[in-house]
């Protein structure tokens, strides 16, 4: 007998309801307030000269580069920690509160439940990064105007063409589309690590195990590219098919998070194109779908 249409998996409305409930549930967890306050303080402090303490040599465009670096670094730390911890808390908390039993008894397909939970985490990260991006943009706009005013007084006697070239370079270190693209890359990296934590949380009901293992996977993923180049580059002669298969297996199990590290590129003023964002989005989508599918296979075999 076929399953009723309303109980079939991948129901967008049902997934959206679970995601909305998860978002509300996470917002009520006060631990994330401390993370948000920390991030806002770090970003907001750049309006003033707090980042110059201990670095009196910073001036002009160096100040703008420092703001971009500090802001994007804070967003990365915030999103990764939130992606891991939030996802690791969800399933054990639902089991403890017996919410999971109520949801699955409705019945709600387990795939929809997992996708809704992951969607709620990603929604929270997206909203948080959006607020932080707006704050960073405002900070950069204010400081860019301050730097432009300072430099205009210093180069008043320069030829017009040289002045315009300097001002254009200063503006390139302000709020540009490339820096917004870097924030998108930060979100995509958080989506991958959150889906990794979702998979691990279906394997183990221990929040501590899921959290620690997720951070280990993230750590390995940040050095996977270097290790692979060292291993394959140091091999004499041709690379054996077994070595290639092993490298591919490692790349699948441990996502290469270095691919999402575009902060240095953006800080140096190099353009971050829409095609680059599209490529990263494709990589992130692959891992999110893969991890969600494997999570569903593991979760479907569990007795609740």
C-alpha positions in Angstrom: 0.0 0.0 0.0 1.4 3.4 -1.0 2.0 6.0 1.7 -0.5 8.9 1.9 0.7 12.0 0.1 0.7 14.1 3.3 3.1 11.6 5.0 5.5 11.3 2.1 9.0 12.7 2.8 10.4 16.0 1.4 7.3 18.0 2.2 8.4 21.6 2.0 5.7 22.9 4.3 6.4 20.3 7.0 10.2 20.9 6.8 9.5 24.6 7.0 7.4 24.2 10.2 10.1 22.1 11.9 12.8 24.6 10.8 10.8 27.5 12.2 10.3 25.7 15.5 14.0 24.8 15.6 15.0 28.4 15.0 12.7 29.5 17.9 14.1 26.8 20.1 17.7 27.8 19.4 17.0 31.5 20.0 15.7 30.7 23.4 19.0 29.0 24.4 20.8 31.7 26.2 24.2 30.3 25.4 23.9 31.8 21.9 23.2 35.2 23.4 26.8 35.3 24.7 28.2 34.3 21.3 26.1 37.0 19.6 27.1 39.7 22.2 30.8 38.7 21.8 30.5 39.0 18.0 28.7 42.3 18.1 31.3 43.8 20.6 34.2 42.7 18.4 32.6 44.2 15.3 31.2 47.3 17.0 34.6 48.1 18.6 36.0 48.8 15.2 34.0 52.0 15.0 36.5 53.4 17.4 40.2 53.0 17.6 40.2 50.0 20.0 41.8 47.8 17.3 44.7 50.2 17.2 45.7 49.5 20.8 49.2 47.9 20.8 49.4 48.8 17.0 50.1 52.5 16.9 51.6 52.0 13.4 48.2 51.2 11.9 46.8 54.0 9.8 45.0 54.6 6.6 44.1 51.5 4.6 45.8 49.3 7.2 43.0 50.2 9.6 40.4 49.2 7.0 42.2 45.9 6.3 42.3 45.2 10.1 38.6 45.8 10.4 37.9 43.5 7.5 40.2 40.8 8.8 38.8 41.0 12.4 35.2 41.1 11.3 35.4 38.1 8.9 37.5 36.1 11.4 34.9 36.8 14.1 32.1 35.7 11.7 33.9 32.5 10.9 34.5 31.6 14.5 30.9 32.5 15.4 29.3 30.5 12.6 31.5 27.4 13.0 30.9 27.2 16.8 27.2 27.8 16.3 26.9 25.3 13.5 28.5 22.6 15.6 27.1 23.3 19.1 23.6 24.1 17.9 23.3 20.9 15.8 24.9 18.7 18.5 22.3 19.9 21.1 19.2 19.4 19.0 18.7 15.6 18.8 19.7 14.8 22.4 17.5 17.6 23.7 14.5 16.4 21.7 15.0 12.9 23.1 15.4 14.2 26.6 12.2 16.3 26.3 10.5 13.5 24.5 9.6 15.9 21.8 11.1 13.5 19.2 8.6 10.8 20.1 5.7 13.1 19.7 6.9 14.4 16.3 7.7 10.9 14.9 4.3 9.6 16.1 2.3 12.1 14.0 3.8 10.5 11.8 6.5 12.8 10.5 9.1 11.2 8.1 12.5 11.1 9.7 14.1 12.7 6.6 11.8 15.7 7.0 12.6 15.9 10.7 16.4 15.9 10.1 16.1 18.5 7.2 13.9 20.7 9.3 16.4 20.6 12.2 19.3 21.4 9.9 17.3 24.1 8.2 16.5 25.7 11.6 20.3 25.8 12.5 21.2 27.3 9.1 18.4 29.9 9.4 19.8 31.0 12.7 23.3 31.2 11.3 22.1 33.1 8.2 20.2 35.7 10.3 23.1 36.1 12.6 25.6 36.6 9.8 23.2 39.0 8.0 23.1 41.2 11.1 26.8 41.1 11.5 27.4 41.8 7.8 25.2 44.9 8.1 27.1 46.0 11.1 30.4 45.5 9.4 29.2 47.4 6.4 28.2 50.3 8.5 31.5 50.3 10.4 33.5 50.1 7.2 31.5 52.9 5.6 32.2 55.2 8.6 35.9 54.4 8.8 36.4 54.6 5.0 35.0 58.2 5.1 37.3 59.0 8.0 40.4 57.6 6.1 39.4 59.4 2.9 39.1 62.7 4.8 42.5 62.2 6.5 44.3 61.3 3.2 42.6 64.1 1.3 44.3 66.6 3.6 47.7 65.0 3.2 47.6 64.7 -0.6 46.0 68.0 -1.4 49.0 69.0 -3.5 49.2 65.7 -5.5 48.2 65.6 -9.1 44.5 64.9 -9.6 45.1 61.5 -11.2 47.2 60.3 -8.4 44.7 61.5 -5.8 41.9 59.6 -7.6 44.0 56.4 -7.8 44.7 56.6 -4.0 41.0 57.3 -3.2 39.9 54.4 -5.4 42.4 52.1 -3.6 41.0 53.2 -0.2 37.4 52.6 -1.3 38.4 49.1 -2.4 39.3 48.3 1.2 35.9 49.5 2.4 32.5 47.8 2.0 32.6 46.1 -1.4 30.6 43.3 -3.0 33.6 41.1 -2.6 33.4 41.3 1.2 29.7 40.3 1.1 30.8 37.4 -1.1 33.2 36.4 1.6 30.4 36.4 4.2 28.5 34.1 1.9 31.5 31.8 1.9 31.5 31.9 5.7 27.9 30.8 5.7 28.5 28.0 3.2 31.4 26.7 5.4 29.1 26.8 8.4 26.4 24.8 6.4 28.9 22.1 5.7 30.1 21.7 9.3 26.5 21.8 10.6 25.6 19.0 8.2 28.6 17.1 9.5 27.5 17.6 13.1 24.0 16.4 12.1 25.5 13.2 10.7 27.6 12.6 13.9 24.6 13.3 16.1 22.6 10.5 14.5 25.5 8.1 15.1 25.9 9.1 18.8 23.4 10.6 21.3 26.2 12.2 23.2 26.4 16.0 22.7 30.0 16.0 23.9 31.1 13.3 21.5 29.3 15.0 18.6 30.8 18.4 19.4 34.4 17.2 19.9 34.3 15.0 16.8 32.8 17.7 14.7 35.6 20.1 15.6 38.2 17.4 14.9 36.7 16.9 11.4 36.8 20.7 10.9 40.4 20.8 12.0 41.4 18.0 9.7 39.4 19.6 6.9 41.4 22.8 7.2 44.7 20.9 6.7 43.5 18.3 4.3 44.6 20.1 1.2 48.1 20.7 2.5 48.4 17.0 3.6 47.2 15.8 0.3 49.6 17.9 -1.6 52.5 16.8 0.6 51.6 13.2 0.3 50.9 13.1 -3.4 53.6 15.6 -4.3 56.3 13.7 -2.4 55.5 10.4 -4.2 58.1 9.3 -6.6 56.9 8.3 -10.0 53.3 7.9 -10.9 50.6 7.8 -8.3 49.0 4.4 -7.8 45.3 4.0 -8.3 45.0 2.9 -4.6 46.5 6.2 -3.5 44.1 8.1 -5.7 41.2 6.2 -4.3 42.4 6.8 -0.7 42.8 10.5 -1.4 39.3 10.7 -2.9 37.9 8.8 0.2 39.5 11.3 2.5 38.2 14.2 0.5 34.6 12.8 0.8 34.8 12.0 4.5 36.6 15.2 5.5 35.5 18.2 3.5 38.3 20.5 2.4 37.4 23.6 4.4 40.4 25.5 2.9 38.3 26.0 -0.2 36.0 28.3 1.7 38.9 30.4 3.1 38.6 33.5 0.9 39.3 36.0 3.7 42.9 36.6 2.7 41.9 37.1 -0.9 39.3 39.7 -0.1 41.5 41.6 2.4 44.2 41.9 -0.3 41.6 43.6 -2.4 41.3 40.9 -5.1 37.8 40.5 -6.6 35.6 37.6 -5.4 33.5 36.8 -8.4 30.0 35.4 -8.6 31.4 32.4 -10.4 33.6 31.7 -7.3 30.5 31.9 -5.0 28.7 29.5 -7.4 31.5 27.0 -7.2 31.6 27.1 -3.4 27.8 26.8 -3.3 28.0 23.7 -5.4 30.6 22.1 -3.2 28.6 23.0 0.0 25.4 21.6 -1.6 27.1 18.3 -2.4 28.3 17.8 1.2 25.0 19.0 2.8 23.0 16.6 0.6 25.5 13.7 1.2 25.6 14.2 5.0 21.8 14.6 5.2 21.3 11.4 3.1 23.7 9.4 5.3 22.1 10.9 8.4 18.7 9.7 7.2 20.0 6.2 6.6 21.5 6.0 10.1 18.5 7.7 11.8 16.0 5.5 9.9 17.5 2.4 11.5 17.2 3.6 15.1 14.4 2.6 17.5 12.6 5.4 19.3 
